[in-house]
């Protein structure tokens, strides 16, 4: 620990905004506290992290009196978190530090020397390098001529360099004068607001840099640039309160630049005119992005209108309490019917059935269709059939989809749940899902998280999907966002839609979810309610040619895209299985052509 006089303000304040950054946080804190310039403080602002970030920060705060830790009870977005650090800082100079980047030990010392020695600079940075998750260096272009800081440039020229450079944003992590930063709005609640801040600093004073690579930027899948590629996710990262129907990030960015040049920056009329010329050039270069902004905004408005119409429609207000057949008395109608199909599943069948019979807090029935099994499945089912809640249907081999529809025809419950014959339901699964559907009658499909167990490798992991209706609709365009063994639906919904479609052998569940989403809301519970087994005999591991699976997946995603998205950015997700289907078909044709000579001979 490098002690300093706690009664005096430090020369340098380092602000570290963080949200769920435990993976690299220790390395960054060690690098910051290991600076050769000791007269500094590290202020950490935790944006309601849910991983081990809080424990790590409190550990360092207890160990080193230069570390201050504050925590927000809710995530308010990155912009709020960055600006909060400006309020908490007490030093003459200030630096933002990302939780995953690494400054060299002499970074602060060299930058302070430049700021103290030269003319009244507003910011100093160093040359930058790029590393990956393991700390290995990678080629980069952060130090190109346009991105470099030059104190001899005129304000308008430096403004133009910031505007036209791809990597000017990285200089926001340099060392700046706190008094100048507090004259700006800081990081704004809009996409690329760090670029606007750099442009404003360029107009408020000269900036310089140390010509040595003393700063390492870490690139990994969890960075904001990599994890927030969608427009709305980028906006939500900057502004945690963002919930508007439309967003025009490119138009907003250009508007902020013009506002800066003509209303906020302390500049002469000539400088304002030169900056406006740079802005017009910028608008000309990104005209495609400005047009796409308008197209996507129009799509957002159309989607919102359709969604509101659907919510107000009769289909969204179906009363799911009238599902029970009139021929049954109310006390005989179970809360939920669990559908299970099995083919040669003697190994795991007992555990699956028993997990349903052990469910708590609901009246249930279990409908099991024996799909022509040739092992001991029939004998096991006959033993379970002695329980009045179990209905067993023996059938010839008709396939999984036909077996599911046959079980659905026999179901009598208000709600229908599904469990594969090799999976296990946790004791409170049905109770939690029934309670949720009773409180949310507008929901037509409800799933949950699950724990996946790979019996081949022994590995276990938790599989989660989005929870709310809006996010689920967007996610269905890209993947199947429900675990079939964890879903529950009102039986009236399945009866209205006609159950599973027989032409889908692999993606029958995916296609059904899309059809339900067109008329009803979707939801997932965050709790793990099912244990899903992965093994060589699982239904999805055999019996389905790859080309058929690709074709069905492409069809399901196309239907989801037409129903929920219509965004051009989602088309690659539709095209991916289609391309795989084309390649698989061409491969099959090539193999047939190669076999022709041998057959003819």
C-alpha positions as CSV (number, residue, x, y, z in Angstrom):
1,X,0.0,0.0,0.0
2,X,1.3,3.5,-0.9
3,X,0.1,5.8,1.9
4,X,-0.8,9.4,1.4
5,X,-2.0,12.3,3.5
6,X,-5.7,11.6,3.9
7,X,-6.4,15.2,5.1
8,X,-5.3,16.7,1.7
9,X,-7.0,16.2,-1.7
10,X,-5.0,14.0,-4.0
11,X,-3.4,15.3,-7.2
12,X,-5.2,12.6,-9.3
13,X,-8.6,11.0,-9.0
14,X,-9.3,7.8,-10.9
15,X,-12.9,7.0,-11.5
16,X,-13.8,3.3,-12.1
17,X,-17.4,2.7,-13.2
18,X,-18.2,-1.0,-13.1
19,X,-21.1,-3.4,-13.6
20,X,-20.5,-7.2,-13.3
21,X,-16.8,-6.8,-14.0
22,X,-15.4,-9.4,-11.5
23,X,-13.5,-11.3,-14.2
24,X,-10.9,-8.6,-14.8
25,X,-11.4,-6.2,-11.9
26,X,-8.6,-7.4,-9.7
27,X,-6.0,-7.0,-12.6
28,X,-7.2,-3.4,-13.2
29,X,-7.2,-2.4,-9.6
30,X,-3.7,-3.8,-9.1
31,X,-2.5,-1.9,-12.1
32,X,-4.1,1.4,-10.8
33,X,-2.8,1.0,-7.3
34,X,0.6,0.0,-8.6
35,X,1.2,3.3,-10.3
36,X,4.5,5.0,-9.7
37,X,2.7,8.2,-9.0
38,X,1.3,7.7,-5.5
39,X,-0.7,10.9,-4.9
40,X,-4.0,9.5,-6.2
41,X,-7.3,8.1,-5.2
42,X,-9.4,5.4,-6.9
43,X,-13.2,5.9,-6.7
44,X,-15.3,2.9,-7.7
45,X,-18.9,3.3,-8.6
46,X,-20.7,0.0,-8.7
47,X,-23.9,0.1,-10.9
48,X,-25.8,-2.7,-8.9
49,X,-23.5,-5.6,-9.9
50,X,-24.8,-9.1,-9.4
51,X,-21.6,-11.0,-9.5
52,X,-18.6,-10.9,-7.2
53,X,-17.7,-7.3,-8.0
54,X,-19.0,-5.9,-4.7
55,X,-16.9,-8.3,-2.6
56,X,-13.7,-7.5,-4.6
57,X,-14.2,-3.8,-4.3
58,X,-14.8,-3.9,-0.5
59,X,-11.7,-6.1,-0.1
60,X,-9.6,-3.5,-1.9
61,X,-11.2,-0.6,0.0
62,X,-10.4,-2.2,3.3
63,X,-6.9,-2.9,2.2
64,X,-5.9,0.5,0.7
65,X,-7.1,3.8,2.1
66,X,-6.8,5.3,-1.4
67,X,-9.8,3.3,-2.6
68,X,-13.4,4.5,-2.1
69,X,-16.3,2.3,-3.0
70,X,-19.9,3.4,-3.6
71,X,-22.7,1.3,-4.9
72,X,-26.1,2.1,-6.5
73,X,-29.0,-0.1,-5.5
74,X,-30.2,-0.2,-9.2
75,X,-28.5,-0.1,-12.6
76,X,-29.0,3.4,-14.0
77,X,-27.0,3.0,-17.1
78,X,-23.4,3.7,-18.0
79,X,-23.8,7.4,-18.6
80,X,-25.1,8.0,-15.1
81,X,-22.4,5.9,-13.6
82,X,-19.6,7.7,-15.4
83,X,-20.9,11.1,-14.5
84,X,-21.4,10.2,-10.9
85,X,-17.6,9.7,-10.6
86,X,-17.1,13.3,-11.8
87,X,-19.1,14.4,-8.8
88,X,-17.2,12.2,-6.3
89,X,-13.7,13.1,-7.5
90,X,-11.6,15.5,-5.5
91,X,-8.3,15.7,-7.4
92,X,-6.9,18.3,-9.8
93,X,-6.7,15.8,-12.6
94,X,-9.2,13.0,-13.4
95,X,-9.2,9.8,-15.3
96,X,-11.9,7.3,-16.1
97,X,-10.7,3.7,-16.0
98,X,-12.6,0.8,-17.5
99,X,-12.7,-2.3,-15.3
100,X,-11.0,-4.4,-17.9
101,X,-8.3,-2.1,-19.3
102,X,-4.7,-2.0,-18.0
103,X,-2.6,1.2,-17.7
104,X,1.2,0.7,-17.4
105,X,2.8,1.5,-14.1
106,X,4.1,4.9,-15.3
107,X,0.9,6.0,-17.1
108,X,-0.3,8.5,-14.5
109,X,3.3,9.8,-13.8
110,X,4.0,10.5,-17.5
111,X,0.6,12.2,-18.1
112,X,0.9,14.4,-15.0
113,X,4.3,15.5,-16.1
114,X,3.0,16.6,-19.4
115,X,0.0,18.4,-17.9
116,X,2.1,20.2,-15.4
117,X,5.0,21.2,-17.7
118,X,3.4,22.5,-20.9
119,X,0.7,25.0,-21.8
120,X,-2.7,24.7,-20.1
121,X,-3.6,21.4,-21.7
122,X,-7.1,19.9,-21.0
123,X,-6.2,16.3,-21.5
124,X,-3.2,14.0,-22.0
125,X,-3.1,10.3,-23.1
126,X,-0.6,7.9,-24.3
127,X,-0.3,5.6,-27.3
128,X,-2.6,2.5,-26.9
129,X,-2.2,-1.2,-27.4
130,X,-4.8,-4.0,-27.6
131,X,-4.9,-7.2,-25.7
132,X,-7.3,-10.1,-25.5
133,X,-8.8,-12.0,-22.5
134,X,-5.5,-13.8,-21.9
135,X,-3.5,-10.6,-22.1
136,X,-2.0,-11.4,-25.5
137,X,-1.2,-8.4,-27.8
138,X,-3.1,-8.0,-31.1
139,X,-2.6,-5.7,-34.1
140,X,-4.5,-2.4,-33.9
141,X,-4.9,1.1,-35.4
142,X,-5.5,3.2,-32.3
143,X,-2.5,5.4,-32.9
144,X,-3.3,6.4,-36.5
145,X,-2.5,10.0,-37.5
146,X,-6.1,11.2,-37.2
147,X,-6.5,9.8,-33.7
148,X,-3.4,11.2,-32.2
149,X,-3.5,14.3,-30.0
150,X,-1.5,17.3,-31.1
151,X,-1.4,20.5,-29.0
152,X,-0.3,22.6,-32.1
153,X,-3.6,22.0,-33.9
154,X,-6.2,24.7,-34.0
155,X,-9.5,23.9,-32.2
156,X,-11.5,23.4,-35.4
157,X,-8.8,21.1,-36.8
158,X,-8.6,19.0,-33.6
159,X,-12.5,18.9,-33.7
160,X,-12.3,17.6,-37.2
161,X,-9.8,14.9,-36.2
162,X,-12.1,13.7,-33.4
163,X,-15.1,13.7,-35.8
164,X,-13.5,11.7,-38.6
165,X,-11.3,9.3,-36.6
166,X,-12.6,5.8,-35.8
167,X,-10.7,5.6,-32.6
168,X,-10.9,9.1,-31.0
169,X,-13.2,7.6,-28.3
170,X,-10.4,5.7,-26.6
171,X,-8.8,9.1,-25.6
172,X,-11.7,9.6,-23.2
173,X,-9.7,7.3,-20.9
174,X,-6.9,9.8,-20.7
175,X,-5.9,12.1,-17.8
176,X,-7.9,15.4,-18.0
177,X,-8.4,18.5,-15.8
178,X,-11.3,17.9,-13.6
179,X,-12.4,21.5,-13.7
180,X,-12.7,21.4,-17.5
181,X,-14.6,18.1,-17.4
182,X,-17.1,19.6,-15.0
183,X,-17.8,22.4,-17.5
184,X,-19.1,19.8,-19.9
185,X,-22.3,17.6,-19.6
186,X,-20.0,14.6,-19.3
187,X,-21.1,11.3,-20.8
188,X,-24.6,11.8,-22.3
189,X,-27.4,9.2,-22.3
190,X,-27.1,8.5,-26.0
191,X,-25.0,6.3,-28.2
192,X,-21.4,7.6,-28.9
193,X,-21.7,10.4,-26.4
194,X,-18.0,9.8,-25.5
195,X,-17.2,11.1,-29.0
196,X,-19.2,14.3,-28.3
197,X,-17.3,14.7,-25.1
198,X,-14.0,14.4,-26.9
199,X,-15.1,16.9,-29.5
200,X,-16.1,19.4,-26.7
201,X,-12.7,19.0,-25.0
202,X,-11.0,19.6,-28.4
203,X,-12.8,23.0,-28.5
204,X,-12.1,23.9,-24.9
205,X,-8.3,23.6,-25.1
206,X,-5.3,21.7,-26.6
207,X,-4.6,18.0,-25.9
208,X,-1.4,16.1,-26.0
209,X,-0.2,12.5,-25.7
210,X,2.9,10.6,-24.6
211,X,4.4,8.7,-27.6
212,X,4.7,5.4,-25.8
213,X,2.3,2.5,-25.5
214,X,1.4,2.9,-21.8
215,X,-2.3,1.9,-22.1
216,X,-3.7,-1.5,-23.0
217,X,-7.3,-1.8,-24.1
218,X,-8.8,-5.3,-23.5
219,X,-11.0,-6.7,-26.2
220,X,-13.3,-9.6,-25.2
221,X,-16.9,-10.7,-25.8
222,X,-18.3,-8.9,-22.7
223,X,-17.2,-5.4,-23.7
224,X,-20.0,-2.9,-24.4
225,X,-18.9,-2.7,-28.1
226,X,-19.1,-6.5,-28.5
227,X,-22.1,-7.3,-26.3
228,X,-24.3,-4.4,-27.4
229,X,-24.4,-4.6,-31.2
230,X,-28.1,-4.0,-31.5
231,X,-29.3,-0.3,-31.6
232,X,-31.6,-0.6,-28.7
233,X,-29.1,-2.5,-26.5
234,X,-26.5,0.1,-27.1
235,X,-28.9,2.8,-26.1
236,X,-29.9,0.8,-23.0
237,X,-26.2,0.5,-22.0
238,X,-25.8,4.3,-22.0
239,X,-29.2,5.0,-20.5
240,X,-30.7,2.4,-18.2
241,X,-34.0,4.2,-18.3
242,X,-34.3,4.0,-22.1
243,X,-37.8,2.7,-22.9
244,X,-38.9,4.8,-25.9
245,X,-40.6,3.3,-28.8
246,X,-38.3,4.9,-31.4
247,X,-34.6,5.9,-31.2
248,X,-32.6,7.7,-33.9
249,X,-29.0,7.3,-32.7
250,X,-27.3,8.7,-35.8
251,X,-29.6,11.8,-35.9
252,X,-29.3,12.3,-32.2
253,X,-25.5,12.2,-32.5
254,X,-25.4,14.8,-35.3
255,X,-27.8,17.0,-33.4
256,X,-25.6,16.8,-30.3
257,X,-22.6,17.8,-32.4
258,X,-24.4,20.9,-33.8
259,X,-25.7,21.8,-30.3
260,X,-22.1,21.7,-29.1
261,X,-20.7,23.8,-31.9
262,X,-23.4,26.6,-31.9
263,X,-24.6,26.7,-28.3
264,X,-22.2,25.2,-25.8
265,X,-18.6,25.4,-26.9
266,X,-16.6,28.6,-26.2
267,X,-15.5,29.3,-29.8
268,X,-15.2,32.1,-32.2
269,X,-17.6,32.5,-35.1
270,X,-14.9,31.4,-37.5
271,X,-14.2,28.3,-35.5
272,X,-17.9,27.5,-35.4
273,X,-18.1,27.8,-39.2
274,X,-15.1,25.5,-39.7
275,X,-16.6,22.9,-37.3
276,X,-19.9,23.1,-39.1
277,X,-18.1,22.3,-42.4
278,X,-16.6,19.2,-40.7
279,X,-20.1,18.2,-39.6
280,X,-21.6,18.6,-43.1
281,X,-18.7,16.4,-44.4
282,X,-19.5,13.8,-41.7
283,X,-23.2,13.8,-42.6
284,X,-22.4,13.3,-46.2
285,X,-20.2,10.3,-45.4
286,X,-22.8,8.6,-43.1
287,X,-26.0,9.4,-45.1
288,X,-26.8,5.7,-45.4
289,X,-26.8,5.4,-41.6
290,X,-29.1,8.4,-41.3
291,X,-31.5,6.9,-43.8
292,X,-31.4,3.5,-42.0
293,X,-32.2,5.3,-38.8
294,X,-35.4,6.6,-40.3
295,X,-36.3,3.2,-41.7
296,X,-35.7,1.4,-38.4
297,X,-37.7,4.1,-36.5
298,X,-40.6,3.6,-38.8
299,X,-40.4,-0.2,-38.2
300,X,-40.4,0.4,-34.5
301,X,-43.5,2.6,-34.7
302,X,-45.3,0.0,-36.9
303,X,-44.4,-2.8,-34.5
304,X,-45.6,-0.8,-31.5
305,X,-48.9,0.0,-33.2
306,X,-49.4,-3.7,-34.1
307,X,-48.5,-4.8,-30.6
308,X,-50.9,-2.3,-29.0
309,X,-53.7,-3.4,-31.3
310,X,-53.0,-7.1,-30.4
311,X,-53.0,-6.3,-26.7
312,X,-56.3,-4.5,-27.0
313,X,-57.8,-7.2,-29.1
314,X,-60.0,-10.0,-28.0
315,X,-57.2,-12.6,-28.3
316,X,-55.1,-10.9,-25.7
317,X,-57.9,-11.0,-23.1
318,X,-58.9,-14.6,-23.3
319,X,-60.1,-15.8,-19.9
320,X,-58.1,-19.0,-19.3
321,X,-60.3,-20.0,-16.5
322,X,-63.0,-21.6,-18.7
323,X,-60.7,-24.3,-20.2
324,X,-62.2,-27.2,-18.2
325,X,-64.6,-29.3,-20.2
326,X,-68.2,-28.7,-19.3
327,X,-68.7,-32.4,-18.9
328,X,-66.4,-32.4,-15.9
329,X,-67.3,-31.0,-12.5
330,X,-65.1,-28.2,-11.2
331,X,-63.6,-30.4,-8.4
332,X,-62.6,-33.1,-10.9
333,X,-60.8,-30.8,-13.4
334,X,-57.1,-30.8,-12.6
335,X,-55.1,-27.6,-12.6
336,X,-52.6,-28.9,-15.0
337,X,-52.1,-31.8,-17.4
338,X,-48.5,-32.9,-17.9
339,X,-47.8,-34.4,-21.4
340,X,-45.0,-37.0,-21.7
341,X,-44.1,-39.1,-24.7
342,X,-41.6,-42.0,-24.4
343,X,-39.8,-44.4,-26.8
344,X,-37.5,-46.9,-25.2
345,X,-36.9,-44.7,-22.2
346,X,-36.6,-47.2,-19.4
347,X,-33.3,-45.8,-18.2
348,X,-34.7,-42.4,-17.1
349,X,-38.5,-42.9,-17.1
350,X,-38.9,-43.7,-13.4
351,X,-37.2,-40.5,-12.3
352,X,-39.2,-38.3,-14.8
353,X,-42.6,-39.7,-13.8
354,X,-41.8,-39.6,-10.1
355,X,-40.8,-36.0,-10.3
356,X,-44.2,-35.1,-11.6
357,X,-46.1,-37.2,-9.0
358,X,-44.0,-35.4,-6.3
359,X,-45.2,-31.9,-7.4
360,X,-46.5,-29.7,-4.7
361,X,-49.5,-27.3,-4.4
362,X,-51.4,-28.3,-7.6
363,X,-54.0,-30.9,-8.8
364,X,-52.4,-32.6,-11.7
365,X,-52.8,-35.4,-14.2
366,X,-49.9,-37.1,-16.1
367,X,-50.7,-38.2,-19.7
368,X,-48.0,-40.6,-21.0
369,X,-48.0,-41.9,-24.6
370,X,-45.8,-45.0,-25.1
371,X,-44.7,-44.5,-28.6
372,X,-44.2,-48.1,-29.6
373,X,-41.4,-48.9,-27.1
374,X,-39.7,-52.3,-27.3
375,X,-37.9,-52.3,-24.0
376,X,-39.3,-52.4,-20.4
377,X,-41.1,-49.0,-20.8
378,X,-44.5,-50.6,-21.0
379,X,-44.1,-52.6,-17.7
380,X,-42.9,-49.4,-15.9
381,X,-45.8,-47.4,-17.1
382,X,-48.3,-50.1,-16.1
383,X,-46.9,-49.9,-12.6
384,X,-47.3,-46.1,-12.5
385,X,-50.8,-46.4,-14.0
386,X,-52.0,-47.6,-10.6
387,X,-51.9,-44.0,-9.5
388,X,-55.2,-42.3,-10.4
389,X,-53.4,-39.2,-11.6
390,X,-51.5,-41.2,-14.3
391,X,-53.2,-41.9,-17.7
392,X,-51.1,-44.2,-20.0
393,X,-51.8,-44.5,-23.7
394,X,-50.0,-47.3,-25.6
395,X,-49.5,-46.8,-29.3
396,X,-47.7,-48.1,-32.3
397,X,-44.6,-46.1,-33.4
398,X,-46.3,-42.9,-34.6
399,X,-43.5,-40.3,-33.9
400,X,-43.0,-37.7,-31.3
401,X,-45.2,-35.0,-32.8
402,X,-48.2,-37.3,-33.3
403,X,-47.7,-38.7,-29.8
404,X,-47.8,-35.2,-28.3
405,X,-51.0,-34.3,-30.1
406,X,-52.5,-37.6,-28.9
407,X,-51.6,-36.8,-25.3
408,X,-53.0,-33.3,-25.8
409,X,-56.4,-34.7,-27.0
410,X,-56.6,-36.8,-23.8
411,X,-55.6,-33.9,-21.5
412,X,-58.3,-32.3,-19.2
413,X,-56.4,-29.7,-17.2
414,X,-56.8,-26.0,-17.4
415,X,-53.1,-25.7,-18.2
416,X,-50.8,-28.0,-20.2
417,X,-47.2,-28.6,-19.3
418,X,-44.6,-30.7,-21.1
419,X,-41.8,-32.9,-19.7
420,X,-39.5,-35.2,-21.7
421,X,-39.2,-38.7,-20.5
422,X,-35.5,-38.3,-19.6
423,X,-35.8,-35.0,-17.8
424,X,-36.7,-34.1,-14.2
425,X,-39.1,-31.4,-12.9
426,X,-38.2,-29.8,-9.6
427,X,-41.0,-30.1,-6.9
428,X,-42.3,-26.5,-7.1
429,X,-42.2,-26.2,-10.9
430,X,-46.0,-26.7,-11.6
431,X,-47.1,-24.6,-8.6
432,X,-44.9,-21.6,-9.7
433,X,-46.0,-21.7,-13.3
434,X,-49.7,-22.2,-12.5
435,X,-49.6,-19.3,-10.0
436,X,-47.9,-17.1,-12.7
437,X,-50.5,-17.9,-15.4
438,X,-53.4,-17.3,-13.1
439,X,-52.1,-13.8,-12.3
440,X,-51.2,-13.1,-15.9
441,X,-54.1,-14.4,-18.1
442,X,-52.7,-12.6,-21.1
443,X,-49.7,-14.9,-21.2
444,X,-50.1,-17.8,-23.6
445,X,-46.7,-19.5,-23.1
446,X,-44.6,-19.7,-20.0
447,X,-41.1,-21.3,-19.6
448,X,-38.3,-21.2,-17.1
449,X,-34.6,-21.7,-16.7
450,X,-33.1,-25.2,-16.5
451,X,-30.1,-27.0,-15.3
452,X,-28.5,-29.0,-18.1
453,X,-26.6,-32.2,-17.2
454,X,-24.3,-33.8,-19.8
455,X,-24.1,-37.4,-18.8
456,X,-21.3,-38.1,-21.2
457,X,-18.8,-35.5,-19.8
458,X,-20.4,-34.9,-16.4
459,X,-20.5,-31.2,-17.0
460,X,-23.4,-29.1,-15.7
461,X,-24.6,-25.6,-16.5
462,X,-27.6,-23.3,-16.2
463,X,-29.5,-22.4,-19.4
464,X,-31.4,-19.1,-19.3
465,X,-33.4,-17.2,-21.8
466,X,-35.0,-13.7,-21.8
467,X,-37.9,-13.2,-19.4
468,X,-40.2,-10.5,-20.8
469,X,-42.5,-10.6,-23.8
470,X,-40.8,-7.9,-25.8
471,X,-37.3,-9.4,-25.5
472,X,-38.6,-12.9,-26.1
473,X,-40.2,-11.9,-29.4
474,X,-36.9,-10.4,-30.6
475,X,-35.0,-13.4,-29.4
476,X,-37.2,-15.9,-31.2
477,X,-36.0,-14.6,-34.5
478,X,-32.5,-15.7,-33.6
479,X,-33.0,-18.9,-31.6
480,X,-35.6,-21.1,-29.8
481,X,-35.9,-19.2,-26.5
482,X,-37.8,-21.8,-24.5
483,X,-36.9,-25.2,-23.1
484,X,-39.6,-27.7,-24.2
485,X,-39.5,-29.6,-21.0
486,X,-40.1,-26.4,-19.0
487,X,-43.1,-24.9,-20.9
488,X,-46.6,-24.5,-19.7
489,X,-49.6,-23.2,-21.8
490,X,-53.3,-22.7,-21.2
491,X,-55.1,-25.6,-22.9
492,X,-57.5,-23.2,-24.6
493,X,-54.5,-21.7,-26.4
494,X,-53.4,-25.1,-27.8
495,X,-56.9,-26.0,-28.7
496,X,-57.3,-22.7,-30.6
497,X,-54.1,-23.2,-32.5
498,X,-54.6,-26.9,-33.3
499,X,-51.6,-28.2,-31.3
500,X,-48.3,-29.2,-32.9
501,X,-47.9,-29.2,-36.6
502,X,-47.1,-32.7,-37.9
503,X,-44.9,-31.5,-40.8
504,X,-42.3,-30.3,-38.2
505,X,-40.4,-33.3,-36.8
506,X,-37.4,-31.5,-35.3
507,X,-38.6,-27.9,-34.7
508,X,-42.2,-28.6,-33.8
509,X,-41.9,-26.8,-30.5
510,X,-40.1,-23.8,-32.0
511,X,-42.9,-23.4,-34.6
512,X,-45.6,-23.7,-32.0
513,X,-44.0,-20.9,-29.9
514,X,-44.0,-18.6,-32.9
515,X,-47.7,-19.2,-33.5
516,X,-48.5,-18.6,-29.9
517,X,-46.5,-15.4,-29.9
518,X,-48.6,-14.0,-32.7
519,X,-51.7,-13.9,-30.5
520,X,-50.6,-14.0,-26.9
521,X,-47.8,-12.7,-24.7
522,X,-44.7,-14.8,-23.8
523,X,-42.8,-15.1,-20.6
524,X,-40.0,-17.1,-18.9
525,X,-39.5,-17.5,-15.1
526,X,-36.0,-16.8,-13.9
527,X,-36.0,-19.8,-11.5
528,X,-34.5,-23.1,-12.5
529,X,-37.5,-25.5,-12.5
530,X,-36.3,-28.4,-14.7
531,X,-33.2,-30.6,-14.9
532,X,-32.5,-31.5,-18.6
533,X,-30.3,-34.5,-19.4
534,X,-28.0,-34.6,-22.4
535,X,-27.0,-38.1,-23.5
536,X,-26.5,-40.1,-26.6
537,X,-30.1,-41.5,-26.6
538,X,-31.8,-38.1,-26.3
539,X,-34.6,-37.4,-28.8
540,X,-32.7,-34.5,-30.4
541,X,-29.6,-36.7,-31.0
542,X,-31.0,-39.2,-33.4
543,X,-33.7,-39.8,-35.9
544,X,-33.6,-36.5,-37.7
545,X,-31.4,-35.8,-40.8
546,X,-29.4,-32.6,-40.5
547,X,-30.9,-31.2,-43.7
548,X,-34.4,-31.6,-42.3
549,X,-33.5,-29.8,-39.1
550,X,-31.9,-26.9,-41.0
551,X,-34.9,-26.6,-43.2
552,X,-37.4,-26.6,-40.3
553,X,-35.3,-24.1,-38.3
554,X,-35.0,-21.7,-41.3
555,X,-38.8,-21.9,-41.8
556,X,-39.5,-21.2,-38.1
557,X,-37.1,-18.3,-38.0
558,X,-38.6,-16.8,-41.2
559,X,-42.1,-17.0,-39.6
560,X,-40.7,-15.4,-36.4
561,X,-39.0,-12.6,-38.5
562,X,-42.2,-11.9,-40.4
563,X,-44.3,-11.9,-37.1
564,X,-42.0,-10.1,-34.6
565,X,-39.1,-8.2,-36.3
566,X,-39.1,-7.3,-40.0
567,X,-35.7,-5.7,-39.2
568,X,-33.0,-6.0,-41.8
569,X,-30.4,-6.7,-39.2
570,X,-32.1,-9.9,-38.2
571,X,-32.1,-11.4,-41.7
572,X,-28.7,-13.1,-41.2
573,X,-30.1,-15.2,-38.4
574,X,-32.8,-16.4,-40.8
575,X,-30.3,-17.0,-43.6
576,X,-27.9,-19.0,-41.4
577,X,-29.9,-22.3,-41.2
578,X,-31.0,-21.8,-44.8
579,X,-27.4,-21.7,-45.9
580,X,-26.7,-24.8,-43.9
581,X,-29.7,-26.5,-45.5
582,X,-28.4,-25.6,-49.0
583,X,-24.9,-26.9,-48.2
584,X,-26.3,-30.1,-46.7
585,X,-28.6,-30.6,-49.8
586,X,-25.7,-30.1,-52.2
587,X,-23.6,-32.5,-50.2
588,X,-26.3,-35.2,-50.4
589,X,-26.6,-34.6,-54.2
590,X,-22.8,-34.9,-54.6
591,X,-22.7,-38.2,-52.7
592,X,-25.5,-39.6,-54.9
593,X,-23.6,-38.5,-58.0
594,X,-20.5,-40.2,-56.8
595,X,-22.4,-43.4,-56.1
596,X,-23.9,-43.6,-59.6
597,X,-20.8,-45.2,-61.4
598,X,-20.6,-48.0,-58.8
599,X,-24.3,-48.7,-59.2
600,X,-24.1,-48.7,-63.0
601,X,-21.1,-51.0,-62.9
